[in-house]
Structures are given as C-alpha cells and as structure tokens.
Amino acid sequence: MLALPGAYEDFPFGADVPVFKVEGKMFAYLSPDRDPPWLTLKLDPAMGQLARSTYTSVHAGYHMNKDHWNTILLDDSIPSPEILAWIEESYELVVAGLPRTKREALRRNSEN
C-alpha cells in the first residue's frame, strides 16, 4: 500500500491499527490483532456488493459507511491478486475525490 503514489501510514486509532492515507484521506486500514486480521477498504458500491456476494470473508465495513467500505477477513480464502486490485481501487477512489491540483501533483510525482 505504501508503494502507491503519496501513500503513507498513520495511527489515528492507536498504535495497533495502521491507517493508510493519501493527502490526509484514508483509503485502507488494517486490524492486525484480529484473528484473522481485517483489512478495510473503500470500493465502488457495486463492486463491494459483488465482493460480499462472492466471498464469505467480505463484509460491510466495520464502523464505516456500509455502502462504500468493506471489511475483508484475511483468512486466505481470497486470491492475493484480487485483494491487491481492491487496494488499488480503494486508493483510486480516494484520489478521484481529491481536488484536481492534488490529483495532478500525485500523478506528476509518480512519473518521476
């Protein structure tokens, strides 16, 4: 997640819950102390509904807007490429909501 342009880790919910942000906006958070660990991501509502209906380990976002956020139980039941695609989707949705100047700056920085 930190390889995405402008992505950084923050701990607003405590030292045990890493939150991944871009330009101050959250696109993912991890609950590593859960068994199995949880990853919460923002997805397009239709994609989120499809993920929930396809995988029993995907649920409406825990303590989040249930239309946009999804909590994924990292129990190895979902192929890693699928999870990586969802992480990128979450990042892109958040970046799309940023002001144009910030989006353009991220793109410029990723090209360098």
TORPA-4810 file (N, C-alpha, C, O; in nm, 3 decimals):
<nodes>
NODE_1_0.082_-0.120_0.000_0.000_0.000_0.000_0.086_0.125_0.000_0.050_0.226_-0.060_M
NODE_2_0.199_0.117_0.067_0.286_0.233_0.076_0.358_0.261_-0.055_0.419_0.367_-0.070_L
NODE_3_0.354_0.168_-0.150_0.416_0.189_-0.280_0.331_0.278_-0.371_0.379_0.326_-0.473_A
NODE_4_0.205_0.300_-0.335_0.117_0.385_-0.415_0.160_0.531_-0.400_0.200_0.571_-0.291_L
NODE_5_0.153_0.609_-0.506_0.200_0.749_-0.501_0.135_0.829_-0.389_0.013_0.838_-0.379_P
NODE_6_0.218_0.888_-0.304_0.170_0.973_-0.196_0.113_0.901_-0.077_0.068_0.965_0.018_G
NODE_7_0.112_0.767_-0.079_0.054_0.690_0.032_0.147_0.693_0.153_0.270_0.689_0.140_A
NODE_8_0.086_0.700_0.269_0.163_0.695_0.393_0.079_0.629_0.501_-0.043_0.616_0.489_Y
NODE_9_0.148_0.589_0.607_0.085_0.519_0.719_0.065_0.617_0.834_0.152_0.700_0.862_E
NODE_10_-0.049_0.607_0.900_-0.082_0.692_1.014_-0.146_0.604_1.121_-0.187_0.491_1.092_D
NODE_11_-0.155_0.654_1.243_-0.212_0.574_1.353_-0.313_0.655_1.434_-0.296_0.670_1.555_F
NODE_12_-0.419_0.708_1.370_-0.515_0.790_1.444_-0.603_0.710_1.541_-0.662_0.768_1.632_P
NODE_13_-0.612_0.578_1.523_-0.696_0.494_1.609_-0.614_0.418_1.713_-0.667_0.332_1.783_F
NODE_14_-0.487_0.450_1.724_-0.400_0.383_1.819_-0.287_0.311_1.749_-0.292_0.287_1.628_G
NODE_15_-0.185_0.276_1.826_-0.063_0.217_1.770_-0.084_0.080_1.706_0.000_0.034_1.629_A
NODE_16_-0.196_0.015_1.737_-0.219_-0.119_1.684_-0.308_-0.123_1.560_-0.342_-0.231_1.513_D
NODE_17_-0.345_-0.006_1.506_-0.431_-0.001_1.388_-0.368_0.092_1.283_-0.393_0.212_1.285_V
NODE_18_-0.286_0.036_1.193_-0.230_0.120_1.087_-0.337_0.163_0.988_-0.418_0.082_0.941_P
NODE_19_-0.336_0.292_0.957_-0.429_0.350_0.861_-0.346_0.402_0.744_-0.244_0.468_0.764_V
NODE_20_-0.390_0.371_0.624_-0.317_0.412_0.504_-0.393_0.526_0.439_-0.513_0.517_0.412_F
NODE_21_-0.320_0.635_0.413_-0.381_0.758_0.364_-0.307_0.811_0.243_-0.192_0.776_0.216_K
NODE_22_-0.377_0.897_0.170_-0.318_0.977_0.065_-0.378_1.116_0.080_-0.500_1.131_0.085_V
NODE_23_-0.292_1.217_0.086_-0.336_1.356_0.104_-0.434_1.370_0.221_-0.532_1.444_0.213_E
NODE_24_-0.407_1.300_0.330_-0.488_1.311_0.451_-0.617_1.232_0.449_-0.692_1.235_0.547_G
NODE_25_-0.645_1.162_0.341_-0.769_1.085_0.327_-0.738_0.935_0.337_-0.647_0.884_0.271_K
NODE_26_-0.814_0.867_0.418_-0.796_0.724_0.440_-0.844_0.644_0.319_-0.952_0.669_0.266_M
NODE_27_-0.763_0.546_0.276_-0.809_0.453_0.174_-0.805_0.308_0.222_-0.855_0.219_0.154_F
NODE_28_-0.745_0.284_0.339_-0.741_0.148_0.395_-0.701_0.154_0.541_-0.630_0.245_0.584_A
NODE_29_-0.748_0.057_0.616_-0.691_0.036_0.749_-0.688_-0.111_0.781_-0.769_-0.190_0.732_Y
NODE_30_-0.592_-0.146_0.864_-0.566_-0.284_0.898_-0.590_-0.306_1.046_-0.551_-0.223_1.129_L
NODE_31_-0.655_-0.416_1.079_-0.673_-0.456_1.219_-0.594_-0.585_1.238_-0.652_-0.694_1.234_S
NODE_32_-0.461_-0.573_1.258_-0.376_-0.693_1.261_-0.394_-0.781_1.383_-0.356_-0.898_1.381_P
NODE_33_-0.451_-0.727_1.491_-0.468_-0.806_1.613_-0.589_-0.898_1.609_-0.607_-0.981_1.698_D
NODE_34_-0.673_-0.884_1.507_-0.788_-0.974_1.491_-0.738_-1.109_1.441_-0.629_-1.118_1.384_R
NODE_35_-0.816_-1.212_1.464_-0.778_-1.344_1.416_-0.893_-1.401_1.333_-0.991_-1.449_1.390_D
NODE_36_-0.883_-1.399_1.201_-0.773_-1.350_1.119_-0.773_-1.196_1.113_-0.872_-1.133_1.149_P
NODE_37_-0.662_-1.137_1.067_-0.656_-0.991_1.055_-0.763_-0.940_0.960_-0.808_-1.011_0.870_P
NODE_38_-0.804_-0.814_0.982_-0.904_-0.749_0.897_-0.838_-0.639_0.818_-0.749_-0.569_0.868_W
NODE_39_-0.882_-0.622_0.693_-0.842_-0.511_0.609_-0.969_-0.443_0.563_-1.058_-0.507_0.506_L
NODE_40_-0.980_-0.313_0.586_-1.100_-0.239_0.546_-1.062_-0.144_0.433_-0.967_-0.067_0.443_T
NODE_41_-1.141_-0.152_0.323_-1.114_-0.077_0.202_-1.240_-0.010_0.150_-1.351_-0.056_0.175_L
NODE_42_-1.221_0.099_0.078_-1.331_0.166_0.009_-1.343_0.105_-0.130_-1.244_0.096_-0.203_K
NODE_43_-1.463_0.064_-0.168_-1.488_0.010_-0.301_-1.612_0.076_-0.359_-1.700_0.121_-0.287_L
NODE_44_-1.618_0.080_-0.492_-1.741_0.121_-0.558_-1.854_0.035_-0.502_-1.836_-0.086_-0.487_D
NODE_45_-1.970_0.094_-0.471_-2.077_0.015_-0.409_-2.113_-0.114_-0.484_-2.137_-0.217_-0.421_P
NODE_46_-2.116_-0.109_-0.617_-2.150_-0.230_-0.693_-2.039_-0.334_-0.679_-2.068_-0.454_-0.666_A
NODE_47_-1.913_-0.290_-0.681_-1.802_-0.383_-0.664_-1.803_-0.443_-0.524_-1.776_-0.561_-0.506_M
NODE_48_-1.834_-0.360_-0.425_-1.842_-0.409_-0.288_-1.951_-0.514_-0.271_-1.930_-0.616_-0.206_G
NODE_49_-2.067_-0.488_-0.330_-2.176_-0.586_-0.322_-2.138_-0.716_-0.390_-2.169_-0.825_-0.340_Q
NODE_50_-2.070_-0.706_-0.505_-2.026_-0.826_-0.574_-1.925_-0.903_-0.490_-1.932_-1.026_-0.480_L
NODE_51_-1.831_-0.833_-0.429_-1.731_-0.898_-0.343_-1.798_-0.968_-0.225_-1.761_-1.079_-0.190_A
NODE_52_-1.897_-0.901_-0.164_-1.967_-0.960_-0.050_-2.046_-1.083_-0.089_-2.056_-1.179_-0.012_R
NODE_53_-2.104_-1.081_-0.210_-2.183_-1.196_-0.253_-2.094_-1.310_-0.304_-2.138_-1.426_-0.307_S
NODE_54_-1.971_-1.279_-0.343_-1.879_-1.380_-0.395_-1.799_-1.447_-0.284_-1.776_-1.568_-0.288_T
NODE_55_-1.757_-1.369_-0.185_-1.669_-1.419_-0.079_-1.734_-1.403_0.058_-1.778_-1.294_0.093_Y
NODE_56_-1.739_-1.510_0.133_-1.798_-1.503_0.268_-1.709_-1.425_0.365_-1.754_-1.387_0.473_T
NODE_57_-1.585_-1.400_0.326_-1.494_-1.327_0.415_-1.494_-1.176_0.387_-1.409_-1.104_0.441_S
NODE_58_-1.586_-1.127_0.304_-1.600_-0.983_0.280_-1.733_-0.939_0.340_-1.838_-0.996_0.312_V
NODE_59_-1.726_-0.836_0.424_-1.843_-0.787_0.496_-1.854_-0.636_0.480_-1.758_-0.569_0.440_H
NODE_60_-1.971_-0.583_0.511_-1.988_-0.438_0.513_-1.886_-0.379_0.609_-1.855_-0.440_0.712_A
NODE_61_-1.833_-0.264_0.577_-1.727_-0.202_0.656_-1.760_-0.189_0.803_-1.865_-0.136_0.840_G
NODE_62_-1.670_-0.235_0.886_-1.687_-0.230_1.031_-1.674_-0.085_1.077_-1.569_-0.023_1.057_Y
NODE_63_-1.778_-0.031_1.137_-1.784_0.107_1.184_-1.761_0.209_1.072_-1.706_0.316_1.096_H
NODE_64_-1.803_0.175_0.951_-1.783_0.263_0.835_-1.913_0.269_0.756_-2.008_0.196_0.785_M
NODE_65_-1.917_0.359_0.656_-2.031_0.367_0.566_-2.044_0.233_0.494_-1.954_0.192_0.421_N
NODE_66_-2.155_0.165_0.515_-2.173_0.028_0.466_-2.187_0.020_0.314_-2.169_-0.088_0.257_K
NODE_67_-2.217_0.131_0.248_-2.228_0.130_0.102_-2.091_0.132_0.035_-2.074_0.074_-0.072_D
NODE_68_-1.995_0.199_0.096_-1.866_0.223_0.031_-1.750_0.145_0.091_-1.651_0.120_0.023_H
NODE_69_-1.761_0.108_0.216_-1.648_0.045_0.285_-1.676_-0.102_0.310_-1.788_-0.142_0.342_W
NODE_70_-1.570_-0.183_0.296_-1.581_-0.327_0.308_-1.468_-0.379_0.395_-1.353_-0.338_0.379_N
NODE_71_-1.501_-0.467_0.487_-1.400_-0.529_0.573_-1.376_-0.670_0.521_-1.468_-0.750_0.504_T
NODE_72_-1.249_-0.698_0.496_-1.206_-0.825_0.440_-1.132_-0.903_0.548_-1.033_-0.855_0.603_I
NODE_73_-1.179_-1.022_0.576_-1.108_-1.110_0.670_-0.995_-1.176_0.593_-1.018_-1.247_0.495_L
NODE_74_-0.873_-1.153_0.636_-0.756_-1.206_0.565_-0.729_-1.350_0.610_-0.634_-1.380_0.681_L
NODE_75_-0.819_-1.439_0.564_-0.815_-1.580_0.603_-0.766_-1.670_0.491_-0.784_-1.792_0.497_D
NODE_76_-0.704_-1.612_0.388_-0.651_-1.684_0.272_-0.759_-1.742_0.181_-0.728_-1.826_0.096_D
NODE_77_-0.883_-1.700_0.198_-0.989_-1.751_0.111_-1.005_-1.669_-0.017_-1.075_-1.710_-0.109_S
NODE_78_-0.941_-1.554_-0.023_-0.948_-1.467_-0.140_-0.810_-1.461_-0.203_-0.711_-1.439_-0.133_I
NODE_79_-0.800_-1.481_-0.334_-0.670_-1.476_-0.400_-0.603_-1.339_-0.379_-0.667_-1.234_-0.386_P
NODE_80_-0.473_-1.342_-0.353_-0.398_-1.218_-0.329_-0.413_-1.116_-0.442_-0.428_-0.997_-0.412_S
NODE_81_-0.411_-1.157_-0.570_-0.429_-1.056_-0.676_-0.562_-0.981_-0.665_-0.570_-0.863_-0.700_P
NODE_82_-0.666_-1.049_-0.618_-0.796_-0.984_-0.601_-0.787_-0.877_-0.492_-0.836_-0.766_-0.510_E
NODE_83_-0.725_-0.911_-0.381_-0.710_-0.815_-0.271_-0.624_-0.697_-0.315_-0.656_-0.582_-0.283_I
NODE_84_-0.516_-0.724_-0.388_-0.431_-0.614_-0.438_-0.509_-0.523_-0.532_-0.491_-0.401_-0.527_L
NODE_85_-0.593_-0.578_-0.616_-0.677_-0.497_-0.705_-0.774_-0.411_-0.624_-0.797_-0.295_-0.659_A
NODE_86_-0.829_-0.465_-0.518_-0.920_-0.387_-0.433_-0.846_-0.274_-0.362_-0.901_-0.165_-0.346_W
NODE_87_-0.723_-0.300_-0.320_-0.644_-0.194_-0.256_-0.623_-0.079_-0.355_-0.639_0.037_-0.320_I
NODE_88_-0.586_-0.113_-0.478_-0.567_-0.010_-0.580_-0.698_0.064_-0.610_-0.698_0.186_-0.628_E
NODE_89_-0.808_-0.010_-0.615_-0.940_0.052_-0.637_-0.972_0.151_-0.525_-1.019_0.262_-0.552_E
NODE_90_-0.947_0.113_-0.401_-0.973_0.199_-0.287_-0.890_0.327_-0.298_-0.941_0.437_-0.281_S
NODE_91_-0.762_0.310_-0.327_-0.672_0.425_-0.344_-0.723_0.517_-0.455_-0.732_0.638_-0.436_Y
NODE_92_-0.756_0.459_-0.570_-0.802_0.539_-0.685_-0.932_0.613_-0.655_-0.949_0.727_-0.698_E
NODE_93_-1.024_0.550_-0.583_-1.148_0.618_-0.547_-1.121_0.739_-0.458_-1.183_0.844_-0.475_L
NODE_94_-1.029_0.724_-0.365_-0.996_0.835_-0.275_-0.925_0.946_-0.354_-0.956_1.063_-0.337_V
NODE_95_-0.831_0.908_-0.438_-0.760_1.007_-0.519_-0.857_1.082_-0.611_-0.844_1.203_-0.630_V
NODE_96_-0.953_1.011_-0.667_-1.051_1.074_-0.756_-1.132_1.182_-0.685_-1.181_1.275_-0.749_A
NODE_97_-1.147_1.170_-0.554_-1.222_1.268_-0.477_-1.140_1.388_-0.431_-1.193_1.482_-0.371_G
NODE_98_-1.009_1.386_-0.460_-0.923_1.498_-0.421_-0.939_1.614_-0.519_-0.981_1.595_-0.633_L
NODE_99_-0.905_1.734_-0.475_-0.904_1.847_-0.569_-0.809_1.820_-0.686_-0.709_1.751_-0.671_P
NODE_100_-0.842_1.874_-0.801_-0.767_1.849_-0.923_-0.618_1.877_-0.906_-0.535_1.800_-0.955_R
NODE_101_-0.583_1.985_-0.838_-0.441_2.019_-0.823_-0.366_1.911_-0.745_-0.251_1.881_-0.776_T
NODE_102_-0.430_1.853_-0.645_-0.365_1.747_-0.569_-0.354_1.619_-0.651_-0.253_1.549_-0.644_K
NODE_103_-0.457_1.588_-0.730_-0.451_1.470_-0.817_-0.337_1.484_-0.918_-0.261_1.390_-0.941_R
NODE_104_-0.327_1.602_-0.977_-0.222_1.625_-1.077_-0.083_1.618_-1.013_0.010_1.565_-1.074_E
NODE_105_-0.068_1.671_-0.892_0.061_1.664_-0.823_0.099_1.519_-0.794_0.216_1.483_-0.809_A
NODE_106_0.005_1.438_-0.753_0.033_1.296_-0.731_0.078_1.228_-0.859_0.172_1.149_-0.858_L
NODE_107_0.011_1.258_-0.969_0.048_1.197_-1.096_0.187_1.241_-1.140_0.267_1.161_-1.189_R
NODE_108_0.217_1.369_-1.123_0.350_1.420_-1.160_0.456_1.351_-1.077_0.559_1.309_-1.130_R
NODE_109_0.433_1.339_-0.946_0.532_1.277_-0.856_0.550_1.129_-0.888_0.660_1.076_-0.873_N
NODE_110_0.445_1.061_-0.932_0.457_0.919_-0.962_0.534_0.897_-1.092_0.590_0.789_-1.112_S
NODE_111_0.537_0.996_-1.179_0.610_0.984_-1.305_0.759_1.006_-1.287_0.839_0.965_-1.371_E
NODE_112_0.798_1.071_-1.178_0.942_1.100_-1.153_1.011_0.987_-1.084_1.130_0.996_-1.056_N
</nodes>
